[in-house]
Amino acid sequence: MSSTPQNPPPTREIEVRGLHKSFGDNEVLRGIDLEVGSGEVVCVIGPSGSGKSTLLRCVNLLEEPTRGQVFVGGTEVTHPDVDIDAVRRRIGMVFQQFNLFPHLSVTDNLTLPQRRVLGRDKAAAAKAAAENLRRVGLSEKADAYPASLSGGQQQRVAIARALAMGPQVMLFDEPTSALDPELVGDVLAVMRMLADEGMTMMVVTHEMSFAREVADRVVFMDGGVVVEQGDPARVIGNPAHERTRHFLSRLLDPAMADVENVEDAQNADDAARKSP
Amino acid sequence: MSGTDTGVQPRRSGLTRRQKRAVSRGVQYAVFVAAVIAVGVTADWGRLQNQFAQPDLAERMFPDIITLALKNTVLYTVSGFVFGLALGVVVALMRLSSVGPYRWLAGIYIEIFRGLPALLIFIFVGVAVPLAFPGTEIPGGTYGKVALALGLVAAAYMAETIRAGIQAVPKGQMEAARSLGFSHARAMVSIVIPQAFRIVIPPLTNELVLLFKDSSLVLFLGVTLEERELSKFGRDLASETANSTPILVAGLCYLLVTIPLGFVVRRLERKAGEATK
């Protein structure tokens, strides 16, 4: 199913056309078409190895697509002459492993990129840093070093660092997958706040309740293609495709999935084990 | 060794494992003490003292050995280290470059300068450079020549250390910096290299100790009286007085610096070990 042409989003912040990506002989993305409208929150779900993280990394060119086009804010990111550093300034990215700079304090993590990349002066950078630390609820950790923070706090600092650059789009690559379960909530709360404020977000996640409650659209990927996408309640609650049902039944508590799905999943598992 | 020893059953020798260890340790101590006594008894201490420990001769060396010779040794070492570090960073970055010829050039440089004795590099700098560029002086005179010779050698070793340090910085650091809009070069300078340096400070300090000793090769460049460092200073005085006391005193001066530096290295290594936990 493709996005509905009758009701296009007002402006397209992200547009992906015919995207292919191979690592050697391994074709990870096999022709992706996707749009994210301005202010829209799109959650990308799917089994590991389905190419969802690679898709996200192709949007800001951390991975070079093999074929196809990516547009961000109307600029073709995949054009050979594009100033990729300038494009990336408009795209915030949050990683699974946080990737804070361990040799810098929390405040310096936020101010150094602003000063080096945006050329802001010290005062302006410090102001933006304080403001965004406040938004993620970590003002009191301004002078701490990343190593002294919990995973959840580190991830919120990483979000604040991206926000301090004033991005138009935020990409989240499994932002809660490396966190202890009790720390996931704080990070999701910050992301929910961003969504409520109207930030354009593309989120690769396994958090189904977040996708169901916050996303405007859910995209299910498997085997390097978009299998189906649409309203979260429908894709997650009543998927049209067998592969989506199979994935969700394995992901959600088996007791909540209906018996047929579980059996399908088991059959598919068995089939997968038999096939070389 | 039989893996079923439980310590409960007596072994054929009738000794427990602990007793065996004590006997073995005792034998080692005995051999060591015997060797020390043998050397102590057979050595001619009187002649040795005559040749190496003349207090009045040692006294004559001060304060010049500190204010001139040790000072010059430190200056040579530091200038060589600074030049070597700068060159080493460049070679390390070339070694990591995606451009093939850069990688090959850096590889060839490292193999050549690690494979040659430092002495040959000093002779090369002292002889070949003035021949190749007649009329041009290496800036800084002897200090410049030493910085060049020591630095050329040190850069080869430091480049490999720095390369390993850069590679030890997680890939996510570069990705995070790039995703924030840093260029590759700027991310290297602002984010990756500062972290790499933290990792390589202990091995680089070790390199400083090695350079400190290699600075003695300056005497093959031919230096003025004012430019003498510890080894040359000691040797000149030794041949002048036909006595080796100055050599011993010069040696003690080296230890005065290298032992504390070694202590610093071990402390840094311990701290680095704790930081990565």
Interface residues (C-beta under 8 A of the other chain):
Chain A: N60 L62 D85 A86 R88 R89 I91 G92 M93 F95 Q97 N99 L100 F101 P102 H103 L112 P113 R116 V117 L118 A147 A158 R161 A162 M165
Chain B: P170 G172 Q173 E175 A176 A177 R178 S179 L180 G181 F182 S183 R186 S190 I191 P194 Q195 R198 A275
